C-alpha cells in the first residue's frame, strides 16, 4: 500500500517503560514481525515532539533521495488534529491524511492505567492546538466553543500537569 514507511520518535513519558529503546525502534521491530520488508522501513529515533517528528522525517527522506508528495500520519486518536496542523505548517506542500487505530476512550484509559493521566494528556493536547499557531508551530484550527469550555473547566479542576 505504501512504498516506504518511516517510524519516528524517541520516547514520551507515557512510553518510556513500554518502549525503553524508543518508539520508532519498537514499531519497526513490530512491523517486521508482522511481515513488513525491512528494506521498506526507515527509522528516525531522535524526535521528542511532533514538530521534530515531521522535520526529522523530511530530512531523513531527503537523505535517501525520496521526495514525498503525500503522507499518512498515524498517531493516537486525540493527537490527529495537532499532527495534521504541525505537518501542514512545517511541510505545507505535502498532502496529508491522518489516521489512528480505532480506540474507544475507555480502552485507551485502561491501556495507560491512569484516568487522571489521560485527562491531563487530552487537556495538554487541546492547549497545544490552541496556542501552537501563535508560536509558529502549527497552522490555526477552529476549536468548537464546547471544546474550549471543557478545556477551561478541566484546567480549573486541576488537570494541568501536561500544560506548557
N, C-alpha and C positions, 0 to 999 in steps of 0.2 A: 504494500500500500504506500510506503514511503521509501524514497531512495536512500535516505540517511536518517539516523536517529541520534540526537545529542542528549545525553543526560548531563544535567548541570546542577551543581550545588555541593557545598561542603556540609555543614550541619546547622541546625537550628536548635534552640533549647529543648524543643519537643522531640527531636530526632536523634540527638547525640547518643543516648543509651541504646536505641534500637539499631542505629547505623554508625558504629564507632569509627569506621573508616570513611564516612561521608555518604551522603545521599546518592550522589551520582555513581559512585563505585558500586554501591549496593544494587541500584536499579539496573546497571549494566549487567552485573552478575545474574540477576533475576531474569533479565531478558534473554540472556544466553541459555539459561536453564530451560526457558520456555521455547527455545528453538531459533531465536534471532541470530543470524550470522554475525559473528564478531566483527567482520570487516565492514559492516554497515553502521557500526556504532562508534561515535566519538564521545569522549568524556571530558567534561570541564569540571574540575573538582575544587575550585578555589572560591567560587561565588558564595557570598554570605547574605545577599539580599537580591530582590527581584531585578533591580537595575543591573547589578553585576551579572546575574544570570543571562540577561539579554546582551549586554556589552561583551562579555567574555565569550559567549556563544558566537556572536557575529565575528569576532576576531578569530576564533578557532576555525570557523568555516572558511574564512578568507585565507588562513594559513594553509588550508587543504585545497585551495583553489575552487571552492564551492561558492557559487553565487545563488543565494536563496531568494526566491520570489514570493514564496508563501511558507507559512509555518502553522503547525498545530501545537498550541501551547497547552500542556496538560499540568494541572495543579489541583490542589484541594478545591472543593466546590466554592467555598467562601472567598477564595483568592482569585477567581477568574477575572472579575472586573478590574482589579488592580493590576494583574498580569497584563491584561489587554491594554490598559491605559499607559502602563510603563513601556510596553513594547512599541506602541504607536508613537510615543514621544521619542524614544531612542532609535527607532528603526521605522520611520513613517512610511517608507515605500513598500514595506513588507505587508503582504496580505495575510491577515491573522485570523485564525479560528481558535477559540478556547474550548477546552473540554475538561471533564473530570469524570472519575468513576462515580456513578450514581451512589450516593451515600446518605441515607437518612440521618438527620441530626442526632437522634438517639444512638445510632450505631457509631457515629463519629465520636460522640462523648464517651461511649463505652471503650472505644479503641484508645483514647487518650487516658481515660481513667479518672478524670477530674473535671466536673462540670464547670467549676469556677474558672479553671484554666482555659477551657474552651470559650467561655463567655468573654474572658479577658482578651483572647486572641481575636474574636469577632469584633469586639469594640476597637481594638488596636487597628484592625484592618479597615474598619469604617472610617476611623480618623485619617488614616493614610489616603484613602480615596478622596477625602475632602481637602486635605492640606498639601499633598504632594504636587498637585498642579501649581500651587503658589510658589513652591520651591523649585519648579522646573523639572521635577522627576517624572511627571505623568501628564497626559492630556486631561483637561477637565471633563467631568461627567456629571450628569444630573443626578442628584440624590433626592429620592422621594421624601417629602416632608415627614411622613410617618417613620421613615428610617432615621432621619436626623433627630426626631423627637425621641425615639427609642434609644439612640446613641447617647443623647444628653441625659436621659433618665438613668441609664446604666452607669455612666460616668458619675453622676450624683450619688448612685448607690454604692460607689467604691470600686467598680471594675476598671481600674486604672493601671494595672501592672504592665500592660503591653502598649501604653501610650508613649508617644515620642516626646 
